[in-house]
């Protein structure tokens, strides 16, 4: 092996050992994970504003301009996120209930590290048979990028039969079946 190759290999090996600190810049990542469980449908929503858009996202939540997020501001934002999604189960509109919410401090959000987390309950689990879930996301479409997926069901009576996404993943369709208890 030539000296140049050894140096190149050593450089690559050293680079692989260094931590990577990549931050989103100009996107507002909105990741939703759908969990079809035996007792209901949960949506885990993670909102991650990039460094360049964090000030605008934060200002939209911090309506009094205090720099911090009050419980009322957090609740109002969570309600807006829910209002900005359209959910249907078997063709019937469903308005999810907010189960929990978590908001970061501005210091983390301003560095692209702050994650807003919401857990939403989308009603009780449908009965036995084939079912269809349709989810459309519209929250902050001007800066948003979307990622939606379903979790593998833990309950053996529930089977995911189909997942489809629009090209931008703002629209998600999920087919699943629920068998009768044995």
N, C-alpha and C positions, 0 to 999 in steps of 0.2 A: 504494500500500500504506500502510495507516495505521501510525502509530507503534507501536501496540500489537502489530500483526501483525509488524512488523520486529523488535521486542524478543522476541516469542515465537519467531520463526524463528531469531534469533541465539542464544537460549537453547537451543533444540533442537540447533542445529549445534554449540554448545559442549559440550553433554552427550554428543553422539555422539563427540567427540574424547577424552573422559575415559576412562581405563581402568576396567573394571568388576571389582570384587573380590567376586564372589559365592561363597559357600561353602555347601555343604549343611549343614543343622543337625542334624536328628534322624533321618537315614537312613544306612544302610550300603549304598552302591551296590556292586553286584556285577555287573560287566560281563564277559561271556564272548564271545569271538570264535572261531568255529570255522573252521579252515582245512583243507579237504580237499585234500591235495596228492598228487602222484604217489607219494611214498614213505611216506605215512602221514597220519594225522589229528592235527592239533595243536589244542589248546585254549589260548587266551591269556586268562588270568583276571586281572582287575584289581579289587581290593577297595579301596574308598575310604570310610572312615568319616567321617561328618559330625562337626562340632565337638561337638555335644551327646552323641553316642554314642561318640566316640573314647576317652574314659577307660574305658568298659566293654569295648570291643573290645580295647584295649591290655592291660587287666588280664587278659583271657582268654588272651592270648598270653604276657605277662610273668609266668609262673607263680611265679617266685621273688621278684617284687616289687622287683627291682633298679632299675627305671626304664628299663633297656636290654633289648634282645632278644638273647639268646645264640643261637649257631648251633643249639643243641639245641632251644631254644624256637621258633625259626623253622621248623625241620624238623618239629617236632611239630604246629605250626599248619598247615603246608602239607599234612601227612598228614591232618589233620582236615578241611580243605577238600575234599580228594579223597574222603574217606569220606562227606562230606555231599552228594555228587553221585551220581546214578545215571545211568550211560551205557550205552546198548545200541547195537550196530551190527548191523543185520539180525537183531534180536531176541535177540542174544547179549550178556550182560553183559560190559562191558569195564572194567577198573580202570586208569585212566591212570597212567603213570609220571611222576614229577616230573623235568622236564628242567632247570629253573632256577627260582630264587626270588629275590626282591628285597624288602627291607623298609625302610621309611623310619625316620628318627630320630623320637623322640617329639615334638620341637619342630615338625616338619612335620605330623605326624599330629594334634597337638592344635589346629592351626589349620585343619584340614580340607584340608590340602594333601598329606598323606602317602598314597602309593599303594602297596599291596602288589601285587606282580606275580608271577604264576606262569605258567610255560609247562609244559603237560602233553602228553605223547605218548600218544595213544590207539590204539596198535598200528599195525601196517603197513596200508597202503592195501588195501581190499578188491579182489578181482579184477574182471574186466569184468562189465558188466551193471548192473541197477538196484539201488540200495541205500537203506537207511533208517537214519538216526541219530536216536536219541531221548535227550534230556538233561533230567534233572529236578534242580533245585537246591533244597537245603534248609538251607544254611549260615546260621545266625542268622536264621531266618525272623521272629523277634520284632521285628527292626529293619531287615530287609533290603528293598531294592528291587532288581529284577533287570533286566538288559538283555542279550539274547542275539541275535547275528546271525552270519551266515556271510560269509566273505570270498569274493569272486569268484575262482574257481580260476585259477591261473596256467597250469596244464597244459591244453592244448587238448583232451585226451581226457576231461576231467572237466567235467561240466555239472551245475549246481544245477537241480533240477526243481521243488522245492517247499520253502517255509519256512512253518512255522506256529508260533505262540506262544500260550500260555495268556494270558488277560487280564493277569495280573501278570508274565508272561514267565518264571516259574519253571520252566515246562515248554516245551521247544522240540523240534520235529520237523523234520528236514531230509531231503529226498529228493534223491538225486544219482545220476548214471550215470557209468560209466567205460567208455570204448570201448577196444577192443584197439589196441595200438600199430600204427602203419602203417609 
